[in-house]
């Protein structure tokens, strides 16, 4: 919820970028949970979300 508020609030590139960083941490953690519990769909979804979040970090913090 914190990451969603950070990205949705439109308080500038730095805040939005860090929101994507928080989302990335969450998606990596969910990927690990899915891997450890054998839930391949959870892993696949969160690997994709991690890639999307990395694009968001590059877009808002990397440039």
C-alpha positions in Angstrom: 0.0 0.0 0.0 2.9 2.3 0.7 4.4 1.7 -2.7 1.0 2.3 -4.4 0.6 5.7 -2.5 4.2 6.7 -3.5 3.6 6.0 -7.2 0.1 7.4 -7.3 0.7 10.6 -5.4 2.7 12.2 -8.2 5.1 13.9 -5.8 8.0 13.9 -8.2 10.3 11.5 -10.0 12.3 10.6 -6.9 9.2 9.5 -4.8 7.7 7.7 -7.7 11.0 5.9 -8.4 11.3 4.8 -4.8 7.7 3.6 -4.9 8.8 1.3 -7.7 11.7 0.1 -5.6 9.4 -0.8 -2.8 7.2 -2.7 -5.3 10.3 -4.5 -6.6 11.2 -5.7 -3.1 7.7 -7.0 -2.6 7.6 -8.8 -6.0 10.9 -10.5 -5.3 9.7 -11.6 -1.9 6.5 -13.1 -3.4 8.6 -14.8 -6.0 10.6 -16.5 -3.3 7.4 -17.5 -1.4 6.1 -19.0 -4.7 9.3 -20.8 -5.4 9.5 -22.3 -1.8 5.9 -23.4 -1.9 5.9 -24.8 -5.4 3.4 -22.2 -6.8 4.8 -21.7 -10.3 2.0 -19.3 -11.3 2.9 -17.0 -8.4 6.6 -17.1 -9.4 5.8 -16.3 -13.0 3.5 -13.4 -12.2 5.9 -11.9 -9.8 9.0 -12.4 -12.0 7.0 -10.4 -14.6 6.1 -7.7 -12.1 9.7 -7.5 -11.0 10.7 -6.7 -14.6 8.0 -4.1 -14.9 9.1 -2.5 -11.6 12.7 -2.5 -12.8 11.6 -0.5 -15.9 9.8 1.9 -13.5 13.0 2.3 -11.5 15.0 2.9 -14.6 12.4 5.4 -15.9 12.0 7.4 -12.7 15.4 7.1 -11.0 17.8 5.9 -13.7 17.6 8.8 -16.1 
